[in-house]
Amino acid sequence: MVISTSAPDSMRNFIVSTDILEFYYEFIKDKYNNHLVIMDNAVIHKSKIIRETIENSKNELLYSVPYHPETNSIEEFFQSIKTLYQKRKSKYI
C-alpha cells in the first residue's frame, strides 16, 4: 500500500504519520500478528490513525516510559566519559 504525502521526500525534512504507516504496512502488518509493537512517546506515534491501524491488525501497541536521563543507560555512560574528560583536562591546565 502506498500512501502519498503532501510534499516529495526531497522537499521534506520531517516525518509525518503517513511515513509511519507506510513503514508499518511494508515491514510489519502482513508479517507479524499477535505481537507487541513498542513505540516511544513521540507525538507522531500517538496519532489516532496509527494507534487504530496497529490495534486493528491484531497487534498490541505499547508506549515506552517517557524519556528521563535516569531511565536511559546511555546517559550514565556519557556522564562517565564527561567526568573522565574533565579529570584529564584539569591535569594539563
C-alpha positions as CSV (number, residue, x, y, z in Angstrom):
1,M,0.0,0.0,0.0
2,V,1.4,3.4,-1.0
3,I,0.3,6.4,1.0
4,S,1.0,9.8,-0.6
5,T,2.3,12.8,1.3
6,S,1.8,16.4,0.6
7,A,5.4,17.1,-0.4
8,P,8.0,14.9,-2.2
9,D,10.6,13.3,0.1
10,S,13.3,15.6,-1.3
11,M,11.5,18.7,0.0
12,R,10.6,17.4,3.5
13,N,12.9,17.1,6.5
14,F,10.4,15.7,9.0
15,I,8.3,12.6,9.5
16,V,4.6,12.6,9.2
17,S,2.0,9.9,10.2
18,T,1.8,8.6,6.7
19,D,5.6,7.8,6.8
20,I,5.0,5.7,10.0
21,L,2.0,4.0,8.3
22,E,4.0,3.3,5.2
23,F,6.7,1.7,7.2
24,Y,4.2,-0.4,9.2
25,Y,2.4,-1.6,6.1
26,E,5.7,-2.5,4.4
27,F,7.6,-4.2,7.2
28,I,5.2,-5.3,9.9
29,K,1.5,-5.6,9.1
30,D,1.4,-8.8,7.0
31,K,4.5,-10.3,8.6
32,Y,3.6,-10.2,12.3
33,N,0.3,-10.9,14.1
34,N,-0.3,-11.1,17.8
35,H,2.9,-9.2,18.5
36,L,3.7,-6.3,20.7
37,V,4.6,-3.1,18.9
38,I,6.5,-0.7,21.2
39,M,6.8,3.0,20.3
40,D,8.3,5.9,22.2
41,N,6.2,8.8,23.2
42,A,6.7,11.0,20.1
43,V,3.6,12.9,19.2
44,I,3.6,11.3,15.8
45,H,3.4,7.8,17.3
46,K,0.3,8.8,19.3
47,S,-1.9,9.7,16.3
48,K,-5.3,8.1,16.2
49,I,-4.7,6.6,12.7
50,I,-1.5,4.9,13.8
51,R,-3.0,3.5,17.0
52,E,-6.1,2.2,15.2
53,T,-4.1,0.7,12.4
54,I,-1.9,-1.3,14.8
55,E,-4.7,-2.4,17.0
56,N,-6.9,-3.4,14.1
57,S,-4.2,-5.6,12.7
58,K,-4.2,-8.0,15.7
59,N,-1.1,-6.5,17.2
60,E,-0.9,-4.7,20.6
61,L,0.5,-1.3,20.9
62,L,2.5,-0.2,24.0
63,Y,4.2,3.1,24.6
64,S,7.6,3.2,26.4
65,V,8.1,5.2,29.5
66,P,8.6,9.0,28.9
67,Y,12.2,9.9,28.4
68,H,14.2,10.7,31.6
69,P,18.0,10.7,31.9
70,E,17.8,8.3,34.9
71,T,16.0,5.7,32.9
72,N,18.3,5.9,29.9
73,S,21.5,4.0,30.5
74,I,23.5,5.8,27.8
75,E,23.2,9.0,29.8
76,E,25.1,7.3,32.7
77,F,27.8,6.3,30.2
78,F,28.1,9.8,28.8
79,Q,28.4,11.2,32.3
80,S,31.3,8.8,33.0
81,I,33.0,9.9,29.8
82,K,32.5,13.6,30.7
83,T,33.9,13.1,34.2
84,L,37.0,11.3,32.8
85,Y,37.5,14.0,30.3
86,Q,37.3,16.8,32.9
87,K,39.8,15.0,35.2
88,R,42.3,14.6,32.4
89,K,41.7,18.1,31.1
90,S,42.4,19.5,34.6
91,K,45.8,17.8,34.7
92,Y,47.0,19.8,31.7
93,I,45.7,23.2,32.7
